[in-house]
Amino acid sequence: MLKGGCPPPHRRLSAELTEALIARKRAMPGLRALLITDPVNTVYGGMESPHLRRLAAAGVEVVVTRLEPLRDSNPAWSGFWRLAVRPWGNRAGGCLANPFGPGRVTLRSWLSLLNFKANHRKVVAADASGRLRALVTSANPHDGSSAHSNVGIVFEGLAAQAVLETEQAVLDLSGYGGAPLCNEFVDAAAHVGGAADAEGLRIQVLTEGAIARAAEEMIGGAGRGDRLDLVMFYLADRGIVRALKSAARPCA
């Protein structure tokens, strides 16, 4: 908070990210830059995104995640949507208010929103001086989220390669026909040792349901005198909540 209790002003994070990617691509024309995004940024096909359009024009590959193969989060609605709404597709322009900002969208955009699906990952993988480096963060590159507090971690080596593999899975799911994400900068031998091992730190990249399974196992394996630090964006998984409550009970 600023002095006087006024909230900090919103930054134009979307534009900043767009400008940074375009500037880097212009500085290094041979750079392969690929952005995987969620269809919410086009309001599920109901509005064109000027940022995505500019990135594509600058030579950045833009892939919109295909959400339909994902398990239905709202089965009471999604079954009907698949049968009666999805076959009609969508188009830019409409007469209904945009739920996320200015502009107009179609009824089909609103109906798609009710599926409660998204690619909500916030990761970056990049070549850093000949080594693959990854960033995993809770921050959304979204103007309205620019004043939020967030956490993030930067790492290299095999864990960074795992990030590339998870994003390749998203590309495959989305029908991407381009070249696979390369791993030429990952040197498995160089990963042995290094600052992370010297400090006794270990890192593992997990996604989807594996996150909950690993968290429950870690919590259940904690014993008297152990310290457990858990940082989660949402704490809503009932299995994890039960494991935490069980671990917090004093030993008989």
Secondary structure, DSSP 8 states (H G I E B T S, - for coil): --GGG-------HHHHHHHHHHHHHHH-TT---EEEE-GGGGTTTTS--HHHHHHHHTT-EEEE---TTS--S-HHHHHHIIIIIGGG---S--SEE-TTSSSEE-HHHHHHHTT-------EEEEEETTEEEEEEES----GGGTTS---EEEEETHHHHHHHHHHHHHHHHTT--S-----TT--HHHHSSHHHHHTT-------THHHHHHHHHHHHT--TT-------S----HHHHHHHHHHHS---
